[in-house]
């Protein structure tokens, strides 16, 4: 469009899931991924944003944890703060 100098995206995705439900679903997804791998991962959920912190043993485990977090309904963003040992 002529004269447009910028664009601001203010679209927000809303969900009926509560933070607790999303957190429980994420924890369950991670537990299904591998019970012993979850010990080094902490999950924080706020307003559909899941933050993963802790240490995993490989890049493959890091990717799997992030994919498991994305698999829960209501997740709008995953913040990956996982370290690889």
PDB file of N, CA, C and O in Angstrom:
ATOM      1  N   UNK A   1       0.832  -1.171   0.000  1.00  0.00           N
ATOM      2  CA  UNK A   1       0.000   0.000   0.000  1.00  0.00           C
ATOM      3  C   UNK A   1       0.880   1.238   0.000  1.00  0.00           C
ATOM      4  O   UNK A   1       1.887   1.305   0.704  1.00  0.00           O
ATOM      5  N   UNK A   2       0.495   2.181  -0.773  1.00  0.00           N
ATOM      6  CA  UNK A   2       1.232   3.432  -0.856  1.00  0.00           C
ATOM      7  C   UNK A   2       1.097   4.200   0.443  1.00  0.00           C
ATOM      8  O   UNK A   2      -0.005   4.346   0.973  1.00  0.00           O
ATOM      9  N   UNK A   3       2.210   4.690   0.956  1.00  0.00           N
ATOM     10  CA  UNK A   3       2.214   5.509   2.156  1.00  0.00           C
ATOM     11  C   UNK A   3       2.380   4.741   3.464  1.00  0.00           C
ATOM     12  O   UNK A   3       2.559   5.354   4.516  1.00  0.00           O
ATOM     13  N   UNK A   4       2.326   3.411   3.415  1.00  0.00           N
ATOM     14  CA  UNK A   4       2.489   2.621   4.643  1.00  0.00           C
ATOM     15  C   UNK A   4       3.963   2.563   5.008  1.00  0.00           C
ATOM     16  O   UNK A   4       4.795   2.174   4.189  1.00  0.00           O
ATOM     17  N   UNK A   5       4.281   2.942   6.221  1.00  0.00           N
ATOM     18  CA  UNK A   5       5.669   2.961   6.663  1.00  0.00           C
ATOM     19  C   UNK A   5       6.003   1.811   7.599  1.00  0.00           C
ATOM     20  O   UNK A   5       7.176   1.516   7.826  1.00  0.00           O
ATOM     21  N   UNK A   6       4.990   1.164   8.138  1.00  0.00           N
ATOM     22  CA  UNK A   6       5.248   0.067   9.067  1.00  0.00           C
ATOM     23  C   UNK A   6       4.004  -0.749   9.297  1.00  0.00           C
ATOM     24  O   UNK A   6       2.905  -0.386   8.876  1.00  0.00           O
ATOM     25  N   UNK A   7       4.201  -1.854   9.971  1.00  0.00           N
ATOM     26  CA  UNK A   7       3.103  -2.769  10.248  1.00  0.00           C
ATOM     27  C   UNK A   7       3.305  -3.358  11.642  1.00  0.00           C
ATOM     28  O   UNK A   7       4.400  -3.815  11.968  1.00  0.00           O
ATOM     29  N   UNK A   8       2.275  -3.350  12.450  1.00  0.00           N
ATOM     30  CA  UNK A   8       2.343  -3.914  13.792  1.00  0.00           C
ATOM     31  C   UNK A   8       1.323  -5.038  13.878  1.00  0.00           C
ATOM     32  O   UNK A   8       0.128  -4.828  13.669  1.00  0.00           O
ATOM     33  N   UNK A   9       1.806  -6.230  14.188  1.00  0.00           N
ATOM     34  CA  UNK A   9       0.935  -7.393  14.327  1.00  0.00           C
ATOM     35  C   UNK A   9       0.492  -7.482  15.781  1.00  0.00           C
ATOM     36  O   UNK A   9       1.314  -7.721  16.665  1.00  0.00           O
ATOM     37  N   UNK A  10      -0.807  -7.291  16.036  1.00  0.00           N
ATOM     38  CA  UNK A  10      -1.336  -7.369  17.390  1.00  0.00           C
ATOM     39  C   UNK A  10      -2.303  -8.532  17.528  1.00  0.00           C
ATOM     40  O   UNK A  10      -3.185  -8.511  18.387  1.00  0.00           O
ATOM     41  N   UNK A  11      -2.143  -9.533  16.696  1.00  0.00           N
ATOM     42  CA  UNK A  11      -2.994 -10.712  16.757  1.00  0.00           C
ATOM     43  C   UNK A  11      -2.534 -11.578  17.927  1.00  0.00           C
ATOM     44  O   UNK A  11      -1.346 -11.867  18.069  1.00  0.00           O
ATOM     45  N   UNK A  12      -3.478 -11.982  18.753  1.00  0.00           N
ATOM     46  CA  UNK A  12      -3.179 -12.855  19.888  1.00  0.00           C
ATOM     47  C   UNK A  12      -4.010 -14.119  19.761  1.00  0.00           C
ATOM     48  O   UNK A  12      -5.195 -14.063  19.431  1.00  0.00           O
ATOM     49  N   UNK A  13      -3.395 -15.243  20.021  1.00  0.00           N
ATOM     50  CA  UNK A  13      -4.105 -16.511  19.984  1.00  0.00           C
ATOM     51  C   UNK A  13      -4.648 -16.772  21.380  1.00  0.00           C
ATOM     52  O   UNK A  13      -3.909 -16.746  22.365  1.00  0.00           O
ATOM     53  N   UNK A  14      -5.952 -17.024  21.451  1.00  0.00           N
ATOM     54  CA  UNK A  14      -6.572 -17.300  22.745  1.00  0.00           C
ATOM     55  C   UNK A  14      -6.936 -18.772  22.823  1.00  0.00           C
ATOM     56  O   UNK A  14      -7.190 -19.426  21.812  1.00  0.00           O
ATOM     57  N   UNK A  15      -6.954 -19.264  24.025  1.00  0.00           N
ATOM     58  CA  UNK A  15      -7.270 -20.665  24.247  1.00  0.00           C
ATOM     59  C   UNK A  15      -8.146 -20.792  25.480  1.00  0.00           C
ATOM     60  O   UNK A  15      -8.170 -19.903  26.331  1.00  0.00           O
ATOM     61  N   UNK A  16      -8.853 -21.885  25.570  1.00  0.00           N
ATOM     62  CA  UNK A  16      -9.674 -22.151  26.743  1.00  0.00           C
ATOM     63  C   UNK A  16      -8.901 -22.916  27.809  1.00  0.00           C
ATOM     64  O   UNK A  16      -9.416 -23.142  28.904  1.00  0.00           O
ATOM     65  N   UNK A  17      -7.684 -23.313  27.503  1.00  0.00           N
ATOM     66  CA  UNK A  17      -6.862 -24.071  28.438  1.00  0.00           C
ATOM     67  C   UNK A  17      -6.365 -23.155  29.547  1.00  0.00           C
ATOM     68  O   UNK A  17      -6.001 -22.008  29.288  1.00  0.00           O
ATOM     69  N   UNK A  18      -6.348 -23.647  30.764  1.00  0.00           N
ATOM     70  CA  UNK A  18      -5.765 -22.876  31.857  1.00  0.00           C
ATOM     71  C   UNK A  18      -4.271 -23.156  31.901  1.00  0.00           C
ATOM     72  O   UNK A  18      -3.799 -24.134  31.322  1.00  0.00           O
ATOM     73  N   UNK A  19      -3.529 -22.297  32.588  1.00  0.00           N
ATOM     74  CA  UNK A  19      -2.084 -22.489  32.695  1.00  0.00           C
ATOM     75  C   UNK A  19      -1.759 -23.817  33.356  1.00  0.00           C
ATOM     76  O   UNK A  19      -0.809 -24.494  32.963  1.00  0.00           O
ATOM     77  N   UNK A  20      -2.534 -24.189  34.349  1.00  0.00           N
ATOM     78  CA  UNK A  20      -2.274 -25.445  35.045  1.00  0.00           C
ATOM     79  C   UNK A  20      -2.470 -26.621  34.100  1.00  0.00           C
ATOM     80  O   UNK A  20      -1.655 -27.544  34.084  1.00  0.00           O
ATOM     81  N   UNK A  21      -3.549 -26.599  33.304  1.00  0.00           N
ATOM     82  CA  UNK A  21      -3.805 -27.692  32.368  1.00  0.00           C
ATOM     83  C   UNK A  21      -2.691 -27.806  31.335  1.00  0.00           C
ATOM     84  O   UNK A  21      -2.253 -28.909  31.008  1.00  0.00           O
ATOM     85  N   UNK A  22      -2.234 -26.670  30.822  1.00  0.00           N
ATOM     86  CA  UNK A  22      -1.143 -26.682  29.855  1.00  0.00           C
ATOM     87  C   UNK A  22       0.117 -27.227  30.495  1.00  0.00           C
ATOM     88  O   UNK A  22       0.829 -28.027  29.887  1.00  0.00           O
ATOM     89  N   UNK A  23       0.400 -26.803  31.722  1.00  0.00           N
ATOM     90  CA  UNK A  23       1.577 -27.295  32.421  1.00  0.00           C
ATOM     91  C   UNK A  23       1.515 -28.798  32.655  1.00  0.00           C
ATOM     92  O   UNK A  23       2.511 -29.499  32.477  1.00  0.00           O
ATOM     93  N   UNK A  24       0.350 -29.294  33.053  1.00  0.00           N
ATOM     94  CA  UNK A  24       0.182 -30.730  33.280  1.00  0.00           C
ATOM     95  C   UNK A  24       0.342 -31.487  31.968  1.00  0.00           C
ATOM     96  O   UNK A  24       0.986 -32.535  31.937  1.00  0.00           O
ATOM     97  N   UNK A  25      -0.230 -30.976  30.893  1.00  0.00           N
ATOM     98  CA  UNK A  25      -0.115 -31.636  29.598  1.00  0.00           C
ATOM     99  C   UNK A  25       1.325 -31.659  29.127  1.00  0.00           C
ATOM    100  O   UNK A  25       1.775 -32.649  28.550  1.00  0.00           O
ATOM    101  N   UNK A  26       2.054 -30.578  29.365  1.00  0.00           N
ATOM    102  CA  UNK A  26       3.470 -30.546  28.983  1.00  0.00           C
ATOM    103  C   UNK A  26       4.280 -31.532  29.800  1.00  0.00           C
ATOM    104  O   UNK A  26       5.129 -32.245  29.264  1.00  0.00           O
ATOM    105  N   UNK A  27       4.022 -31.574  31.083  1.00  0.00           N
ATOM    106  CA  UNK A  27       4.741 -32.514  31.926  1.00  0.00           C
ATOM    107  C   UNK A  27       4.453 -33.946  31.500  1.00  0.00           C
ATOM    108  O   UNK A  27       5.353 -34.786  31.484  1.00  0.00           O
ATOM    109  N   UNK A  28       3.199 -34.225  31.153  1.00  0.00           N
ATOM    110  CA  UNK A  28       2.832 -35.576  30.706  1.00  0.00           C
ATOM    111  C   UNK A  28       3.496 -35.907  29.380  1.00  0.00           C
ATOM    112  O   UNK A  28       3.963 -37.028  29.179  1.00  0.00           O
ATOM    113  N   UNK A  29       3.540 -34.933  28.471  1.00  0.00           N
ATOM    114  CA  UNK A  29       4.180 -35.169  27.179  1.00  0.00           C
ATOM    115  C   UNK A  29       5.669 -35.450  27.358  1.00  0.00           C
ATOM    116  O   UNK A  29       6.223 -36.345  26.720  1.00  0.00           O
ATOM    117  N   UNK A  30       6.305 -34.683  28.225  1.00  0.00           N
ATOM    118  CA  UNK A  30       7.724 -34.909  28.484  1.00  0.00           C
ATOM    119  C   UNK A  30       7.937 -36.261  29.175  1.00  0.00           C
ATOM    120  O   UNK A  30       8.915 -36.958  28.906  1.00  0.00           O
ATOM    121  N   UNK A  31       7.024 -36.614  30.053  1.00  0.00           N
ATOM    122  CA  UNK A  31       7.156 -37.903  30.746  1.00  0.00           C
ATOM    123  C   UNK A  31       7.003 -39.057  29.766  1.00  0.00           C
ATOM    124  O   UNK A  31       7.719 -40.053  29.866  1.00  0.00           O
ATOM    125  N   UNK A  32       6.094 -38.937  28.835  1.00  0.00           N
ATOM    126  CA  UNK A  32       5.939 -39.982  27.814  1.00  0.00           C
ATOM    127  C   UNK A  32       7.175 -40.059  26.939  1.00  0.00           C
ATOM    128  O   UNK A  32       7.568 -41.142  26.505  1.00  0.00           O
ATOM    129  N   UNK A  33       7.791 -38.908  26.677  1.00  0.00           N
ATOM    130  CA  UNK A  33       8.988 -38.888  25.821  1.00  0.00           C
ATOM    131  C   UNK A  33      10.068 -39.763  26.431  1.00  0.00           C
ATOM    132  O   UNK A  33      10.666 -40.587  25.739  1.00  0.00           O
ATOM    133  N   UNK A  34      10.322 -39.594  27.708  1.00  0.00           N
ATOM    134  CA  UNK A  34      11.284 -40.461  28.398  1.00  0.00           C
ATOM    135  C   UNK A  34      11.310 -40.093  29.862  1.00  0.00           C
ATOM    136  O   UNK A  34      11.690 -38.978  30.219  1.00  0.00           O
ATOM    137  N   UNK A  35      10.911 -41.017  30.708  1.00  0.00           N
ATOM    138  CA  UNK A  35      10.806 -40.723  32.138  1.00  0.00           C
ATOM    139  C   UNK A  35      12.128 -40.236  32.721  1.00  0.00           C
ATOM    140  O   UNK A  35      12.146 -39.244  33.450  1.00  0.00           O
ATOM    141  N   UNK A  36      13.202 -40.891  32.424  1.00  0.00           N
ATOM    142  CA  UNK A  36      14.474 -40.519  33.034  1.00  0.00           C
ATOM    143  C   UNK A  36      15.061 -39.220  32.491  1.00  0.00           C
ATOM    144  O   UNK A  36      15.941 -38.632  33.119  1.00  0.00           O
ATOM    145  N   UNK A  37      14.583 -38.764  31.328  1.00  0.00           N
ATOM    146  CA  UNK A  37      15.103 -37.516  30.752  1.00  0.00           C
ATOM    147  C   UNK A  37      14.492 -36.297  31.424  1.00  0.00           C
ATOM    148  O   UNK A  37      15.090 -35.222  31.390  1.00  0.00           O
ATOM    149  N   UNK A  38      13.329 -36.431  32.027  1.00  0.00           N
ATOM    150  CA  UNK A  38      12.612 -35.285  32.587  1.00  0.00           C
ATOM    151  C   UNK A  38      13.247 -34.746  33.857  1.00  0.00           C
ATOM    152  O   UNK A  38      12.976 -33.610  34.248  1.00  0.00           O
ATOM    153  N   UNK A  39      14.079 -35.533  34.501  1.00  0.00           N
ATOM    154  CA  UNK A  39      14.664 -35.099  35.766  1.00  0.00           C
ATOM    155  C   UNK A  39      15.471 -33.813  35.624  1.00  0.00           C
ATOM    156  O   UNK A  39      15.533 -33.024  36.567  1.00  0.00           O
ATOM    157  N   UNK A  40      16.084 -33.588  34.480  1.00  0.00           N
ATOM    158  CA  UNK A  40      16.915 -32.404  34.299  1.00  0.00           C
ATOM    159  C   UNK A  40      16.189 -31.236  33.667  1.00  0.00           C
ATOM    160  O   UNK A  40      16.813 -30.226  33.341  1.00  0.00           O
ATOM    161  N   UNK A  41      14.868 -31.354  33.484  1.00  0.00           N
ATOM    162  CA  UNK A  41      14.109 -30.307  32.794  1.00  0.00           C
ATOM    163  C   UNK A  41      13.050 -29.728  33.732  1.00  0.00           C
ATOM    164  O   UNK A  41      12.267 -30.466  34.329  1.00  0.00           O
ATOM    165  N   UNK A  42      13.035 -28.394  33.857  1.00  0.00           N
ATOM    166  CA  UNK A  42      11.993 -27.699  34.606  1.00  0.00           C
ATOM    167  C   UNK A  42      11.069 -27.017  33.601  1.00  0.00           C
ATOM    168  O   UNK A  42      11.523 -26.475  32.594  1.00  0.00           O
ATOM    169  N   UNK A  43       9.767 -27.051  33.886  1.00  0.00           N
ATOM    170  CA  UNK A  43       8.776 -26.478  32.986  1.00  0.00           C
ATOM    171  C   UNK A  43       8.042 -25.363  33.711  1.00  0.00           C
ATOM    172  O   UNK A  43       7.512 -25.564  34.803  1.00  0.00           O
ATOM    173  N   UNK A  44       8.014 -24.177  33.090  1.00  0.00           N
ATOM    174  CA  UNK A  44       7.256 -23.050  33.626  1.00  0.00           C
ATOM    175  C   UNK A  44       6.252 -22.630  32.559  1.00  0.00           C
ATOM    176  O   UNK A  44       6.617 -22.465  31.395  1.00  0.00           O
ATOM    177  N   UNK A  45       4.987 -22.458  32.948  1.00  0.00           N
ATOM    178  CA  UNK A  45       3.934 -22.081  32.003  1.00  0.00           C
ATOM    179  C   UNK A  45       3.277 -20.804  32.476  1.00  0.00           C
ATOM    180  O   UNK A  45       2.824 -20.713  33.617  1.00  0.00           O
ATOM    181  N   UNK A  46       3.227 -19.814  31.595  1.00  0.00           N
ATOM    182  CA  UNK A  46       2.543 -18.553  31.890  1.00  0.00           C
ATOM    183  C   UNK A  46       1.909 -18.039  30.614  1.00  0.00           C
ATOM    184  O   UNK A  46       2.599 -17.786  29.627  1.00  0.00           O
ATOM    185  N   UNK A  47       0.591 -17.885  30.633  1.00  0.00           N
ATOM    186  CA  UNK A  47      -0.168 -17.322  29.507  1.00  0.00           C
ATOM    187  C   UNK A  47       0.133 -18.034  28.193  1.00  0.00           C
ATOM    188  O   UNK A  47       0.297 -17.389  27.158  1.00  0.00           O
ATOM    189  N   UNK A  48       0.204 -19.345  28.231  1.00  0.00           N
ATOM    190  CA  UNK A  48       0.457 -20.124  27.026  1.00  0.00           C
ATOM    191  C   UNK A  48       1.903 -20.155  26.573  1.00  0.00           C
ATOM    192  O   UNK A  48       2.217 -20.734  25.533  1.00  0.00           O
ATOM    193  N   UNK A  49       2.796 -19.533  27.350  1.00  0.00           N
ATOM    194  CA  UNK A  49       4.224 -19.544  27.033  1.00  0.00           C
ATOM    195  C   UNK A  49       4.900 -20.568  27.938  1.00  0.00           C
ATOM    196  O   UNK A  49       4.844 -20.454  29.163  1.00  0.00           O
ATOM    197  N   UNK A  50       5.530 -21.554  27.340  1.00  0.00           N
ATOM    198  CA  UNK A  50       6.206 -22.616  28.084  1.00  0.00           C
ATOM    199  C   UNK A  50       7.703 -22.340  28.042  1.00  0.00           C
ATOM    200  O   UNK A  50       8.285 -22.196  26.968  1.00  0.00           O
ATOM    201  N   UNK A  51       8.321 -22.267  29.217  1.00  0.00           N
ATOM    202  CA  UNK A  51       9.764 -22.070  29.309  1.00  0.00           C
ATOM    203  C   UNK A  51      10.397 -23.346  29.839  1.00  0.00           C
ATOM    204  O   UNK A  51      10.039 -23.829  30.913  1.00  0.00           O
ATOM    205  N   UNK A  52      11.340 -23.886  29.080  1.00  0.00           N
ATOM    206  CA  UNK A  52      12.061 -25.096  29.460  1.00  0.00           C
ATOM    207  C   UNK A  52      13.457 -24.703  29.920  1.00  0.00           C
ATOM    208  O   UNK A  52      14.197 -24.042  29.190  1.00  0.00           O
ATOM    209  N   UNK A  53      13.812 -25.111  31.128  1.00  0.00           N
ATOM    210  CA  UNK A  53      15.148 -24.845  31.653  1.00  0.00           C
ATOM    211  C   UNK A  53      15.732 -26.142  32.190  1.00  0.00           C
ATOM    212  O   UNK A  53      15.003 -27.077  32.518  1.00  0.00           O
ATOM    213  N   UNK A  54      17.037 -26.185  32.275  1.00  0.00           N
ATOM    214  CA  UNK A  54      17.720 -27.349  32.807  1.00  0.00           C
ATOM    215  C   UNK A  54      18.788 -27.839  31.855  1.00  0.00           C
ATOM    216  O   UNK A  54      19.219 -27.117  30.956  1.00  0.00           O
ATOM    217  N   UNK A  55      19.214 -29.085  32.063  1.00  0.00           N
ATOM    218  CA  UNK A  55      20.291 -29.662  31.276  1.00  0.00           C
ATOM    219  C   UNK A  55      19.869 -31.004  30.720  1.00  0.00           C
ATOM    220  O   UNK A  55      19.298 -31.835  31.426  1.00  0.00           O
ATOM    221  N   UNK A  56      20.159 -31.208  29.441  1.00  0.00           N
ATOM    222  CA  UNK A  56      19.924 -32.488  28.767  1.00  0.00           C
ATOM    223  C   UNK A  56      21.258 -33.020  28.266  1.00  0.00           C
ATOM    224  O   UNK A  56      22.256 -32.300  28.237  1.00  0.00           O
ATOM    225  N   UNK A  57      21.263 -34.287  27.874  1.00  0.00           N
ATOM    226  CA  UNK A  57      22.532 -34.920  27.494  1.00  0.00           C
ATOM    227  C   UNK A  57      22.928 -34.725  26.034  1.00  0.00           C
ATOM    228  O   UNK A  57      24.095 -34.907  25.688  1.00  0.00           O
ATOM    229  N   UNK A  58      21.978 -34.357  25.168  1.00  0.00           N
ATOM    230  CA  UNK A  58      22.330 -34.227  23.755  1.00  0.00           C
ATOM    231  C   UNK A  58      21.414 -33.223  23.066  1.00  0.00           C
ATOM    232  O   UNK A  58      20.367 -32.852  23.596  1.00  0.00           O
ATOM    233  N   UNK A  59      21.825 -32.792  21.879  1.00  0.00           N
ATOM    234  CA  UNK A  59      21.013 -31.890  21.074  1.00  0.00           C
ATOM    235  C   UNK A  59      19.716 -32.576  20.663  1.00  0.00           C
ATOM    236  O   UNK A  59      18.675 -31.926  20.568  1.00  0.00           O
ATOM    237  N   UNK A  60      19.769 -33.879  20.419  1.00  0.00           N
ATOM    238  CA  UNK A  60      18.557 -34.632  20.063  1.00  0.00           C
ATOM    239  C   UNK A  60      17.550 -34.600  21.208  1.00  0.00           C
ATOM    240  O   UNK A  60      16.352 -34.455  20.967  1.00  0.00           O
ATOM    241  N   UNK A  61      18.014 -34.732  22.447  1.00  0.00           N
ATOM    242  CA  UNK A  61      17.127 -34.661  23.603  1.00  0.00           C
ATOM    243  C   UNK A  61      16.532 -33.266  23.754  1.00  0.00           C
ATOM    244  O   UNK A  61      15.369 -33.114  24.125  1.00  0.00           O
ATOM    245  N   UNK A  62      17.339 -32.255  23.463  1.00  0.00           N
ATOM    246  CA  UNK A  62      16.861 -30.873  23.532  1.00  0.00           C
ATOM    247  C   UNK A  62      15.743 -30.658  22.519  1.00  0.00           C
ATOM    248  O   UNK A  62      14.710 -30.073  22.846  1.00  0.00           O
ATOM    249  N   UNK A  63      15.944 -31.125  21.302  1.00  0.00           N
ATOM    250  CA  UNK A  63      14.913 -30.996  20.265  1.00  0.00           C
ATOM    251  C   UNK A  63      13.649 -31.754  20.635  1.00  0.00           C
ATOM    252  O   UNK A  63      12.541 -31.258  20.430  1.00  0.00           O
ATOM    253  N   UNK A  64      13.812 -32.952  21.178  1.00  0.00           N
ATOM    254  CA  UNK A  64      12.663 -33.767  21.559  1.00  0.00           C
ATOM    255  C   UNK A  64      11.858 -33.099  22.673  1.00  0.00           C
ATOM    256  O   UNK A  64      10.628 -33.139  22.660  1.00  0.00           O
ATOM    257  N   UNK A  65      12.546 -32.489  23.633  1.00  0.00           N
ATOM    258  CA  UNK A  65      11.859 -31.802  24.724  1.00  0.00           C
ATOM    259  C   UNK A  65      11.054 -30.615  24.191  1.00  0.00           C
ATOM    260  O   UNK A  65       9.920 -30.393  24.615  1.00  0.00           O
ATOM    261  N   UNK A  66      11.625 -29.870  23.283  1.00  0.00           N
ATOM    262  CA  UNK A  66      10.926 -28.722  22.697  1.00  0.00           C
ATOM    263  C   UNK A  66       9.723 -29.184  21.884  1.00  0.00           C
ATOM    264  O   UNK A  66       8.661 -28.564  21.947  1.00  0.00           O
ATOM    265  N   UNK A  67       9.874 -30.247  21.136  1.00  0.00           N
ATOM    266  CA  UNK A  67       8.758 -30.782  20.359  1.00  0.00           C
ATOM    267  C   UNK A  67       7.649 -31.275  21.272  1.00  0.00           C
ATOM    268  O   UNK A  67       6.470 -31.084  20.974  1.00  0.00           O
ATOM    269  N   UNK A  68       8.011 -31.905  22.378  1.00  0.00           N
ATOM    270  CA  UNK A  68       7.006 -32.376  23.334  1.00  0.00           C
ATOM    271  C   UNK A  68       6.249 -31.188  23.929  1.00  0.00           C
ATOM    272  O   UNK A  68       5.034 -31.257  24.110  1.00  0.00           O
ATOM    273  N   UNK A  69       6.958 -30.104  24.233  1.00  0.00           N
ATOM    274  CA  UNK A  69       6.308 -28.918  24.781  1.00  0.00           C
ATOM    275  C   UNK A  69       5.331 -28.317  23.778  1.00  0.00           C
ATOM    276  O   UNK A  69       4.231 -27.912  24.155  1.00  0.00           O
ATOM    277  N   UNK A  70       5.719 -28.254  22.500  1.00  0.00           N
ATOM    278  CA  UNK A  70       4.844 -27.718  21.461  1.00  0.00           C
ATOM    279  C   UNK A  70       3.617 -28.589  21.244  1.00  0.00           C
ATOM    280  O   UNK A  70       2.601 -28.106  20.744  1.00  0.00           O
ATOM    281  N   UNK A  71       3.691 -29.871  21.612  1.00  0.00           N
ATOM    282  CA  UNK A  71       2.588 -30.788  21.322  1.00  0.00           C
ATOM    283  C   UNK A  71       1.366 -30.576  22.216  1.00  0.00           C
ATOM    284  O   UNK A  71       0.283 -31.064  21.896  1.00  0.00           O
ATOM    285  N   UNK A  72       1.519 -29.865  23.320  1.00  0.00           N
ATOM    286  CA  UNK A  72       0.395 -29.658  24.229  1.00  0.00           C
ATOM    287  C   UNK A  72      -0.552 -28.591  23.676  1.00  0.00           C
ATOM    288  O   UNK A  72      -0.102 -27.557  23.183  1.00  0.00           O
ATOM    289  N   UNK A  73      -1.849 -28.837  23.757  1.00  0.00           N
ATOM    290  CA  UNK A  73      -2.821 -27.827  23.305  1.00  0.00           C
ATOM    291  C   UNK A  73      -2.698 -26.561  24.138  1.00  0.00           C
ATOM    292  O   UNK A  73      -2.443 -26.627  25.340  1.00  0.00           O
ATOM    293  N   UNK A  74      -2.878 -25.420  23.510  1.00  0.00           N
ATOM    294  CA  UNK A  74      -2.842 -24.150  24.212  1.00  0.00           C
ATOM    295  C   UNK A  74      -1.489 -23.486  24.270  1.00  0.00           C
ATOM    296  O   UNK A  74      -1.373 -22.361  24.757  1.00  0.00           O
ATOM    297  N   UNK A  75      -0.460 -24.160  23.782  1.00  0.00           N
ATOM    298  CA  UNK A  75       0.880 -23.578  23.803  1.00  0.00           C
ATOM    299  C   UNK A  75       1.031 -22.618  22.626  1.00  0.00           C
ATOM    300  O   UNK A  75       0.859 -23.003  21.469  1.00  0.00           O
ATOM    301  N   UNK A  76       1.351 -21.372  22.936  1.00  0.00           N
ATOM    302  CA  UNK A  76       1.539 -20.372  21.888  1.00  0.00           C
ATOM    303  C   UNK A  76       2.998 -20.081  21.607  1.00  0.00           C
ATOM    304  O   UNK A  76       3.343 -19.564  20.544  1.00  0.00           O
ATOM    305  N   UNK A  77       3.862 -20.418  22.569  1.00  0.00           N
ATOM    306  CA  UNK A  77       5.290 -20.149  22.410  1.00  0.00           C
ATOM    307  C   UNK A  77       6.064 -21.072  23.341  1.00  0.00           C
ATOM    308  O   UNK A  77       5.626 -21.350  24.457  1.00  0.00           O
ATOM    309  N   UNK A  78       7.216 -21.544  22.879  1.00  0.00           N
ATOM    310  CA  UNK A  78       8.120 -22.331  23.705  1.00  0.00           C
ATOM    311  C   UNK A  78       9.451 -21.584  23.778  1.00  0.00           C
ATOM    312  O   UNK A  78      10.070 -21.297  22.754  1.00  0.00           O
ATOM    313  N   UNK A  79       9.877 -21.277  24.994  1.00  0.00           N
ATOM    314  CA  UNK A  79      11.160 -20.614  25.214  1.00  0.00           C
ATOM    315  C   UNK A  79      12.145 -21.694  25.649  1.00  0.00           C
ATOM    316  O   UNK A  79      12.000 -22.289  26.717  1.00  0.00           O
ATOM    317  N   UNK A  80      13.135 -21.937  24.817  1.00  0.00           N
ATOM    318  CA  UNK A  80      14.116 -22.993  25.048  1.00  0.00           C
ATOM    319  C   UNK A  80      15.337 -22.414  25.746  1.00  0.00           C
ATOM    320  O   UNK A  80      16.142 -21.707  25.140  1.00  0.00           O
ATOM    321  N   UNK A  81      15.460 -22.729  27.034  1.00  0.00           N
ATOM    322  CA  UNK A  81      16.637 -22.325  27.803  1.00  0.00           C
ATOM    323  C   UNK A  81      17.385 -23.562  28.300  1.00  0.00           C
ATOM    324  O   UNK A  81      18.042 -23.525  29.340  1.00  0.00           O
ATOM    325  N   UNK A  82      17.276 -24.656  27.545  1.00  0.00           N
ATOM    326  CA  UNK A  82      17.934 -25.907  27.915  1.00  0.00           C
ATOM    327  C   UNK A  82      19.412 -25.866  27.537  1.00  0.00           C
ATOM    328  O   UNK A  82      19.777 -25.336  26.487  1.00  0.00           O
ATOM    329  N   UNK A  83      20.237 -26.414  28.379  1.00  0.00           N
ATOM    330  CA  UNK A  83      21.672 -26.547  28.117  1.00  0.00           C
ATOM    331  C   UNK A  83      21.985 -28.002  27.779  1.00  0.00           C
ATOM    332  O   UNK A  83      21.369 -28.924  28.315  1.00  0.00           O
ATOM    333  N   UNK A  84      22.939 -28.191  26.893  1.00  0.00           N
ATOM    334  CA  UNK A  84      23.379 -29.543  26.546  1.00  0.00           C
ATOM    335  C   UNK A  84      24.665 -29.829  27.301  1.00  0.00           C
ATOM    336  O   UNK A  84      25.638 -29.083  27.197  1.00  0.00           O
ATOM    337  N   UNK A  85      24.659 -30.939  28.079  1.00  0.00           N
ATOM    338  CA  UNK A  85      25.845 -31.299  28.872  1.00  0.00           C
ATOM    339  C   UNK A  85      26.961 -31.791  27.969  1.00  0.00           C
ATOM    340  O   UNK A  85      28.038 -32.140  28.453  1.00  0.00           O
TER     341      UNK A  85
END
